[in-house]
């Protein structure tokens, strides 16, 4: 029988390292297996059980999945190093008007009315599109993490100030979860070691009598603490 483990899928540009470190600290005997999955296949991988949980960019089809939003990524434009855009720190969508635009088949931004003029050829992947940007064929719009992942010395990327952001979420199958999946979800949500859903429930409200008795006990304890130094002081005279 294989020892227990948890498989975490993550799309290119995903950053599972911080949660992987916490998992290793809390569960050194339970391996966390990391697996890269294509953005278009991530949701299907969770549904099929190929991975237990996944860091993904939510698509329109999240049926059968429980999805927890994690963070929003800045959207950037990737351009050659000598492009005129590099004279500024950021651009707007208006700056892209008329620019030849590369739209790879695995595009994850999904900016329906993105500015620019899409070129006829659609590269297979974002990595292929990066090569075409370096060749001077057009501008590429991607989440910042992908621009960093595929960064080249002859390219630069700039934030697009009014572009939609690119969300990243944690996804797992709907319905009852294994203890390992629940534990990982707890880590992502910031749950402390040893805590549980039950422990995180609000404490029972005290009755008026219980509050009164608690105040009386606190006053009595405070009075004793005040009197003790006085008696000790008289004894030394």
Order of alpha helices (4+ residues) and beta strands (2+ residues): beta-alpha-beta-alpha-beta-beta-beta-beta-beta-beta-alpha-beta-alpha-beta-beta-alpha-alpha
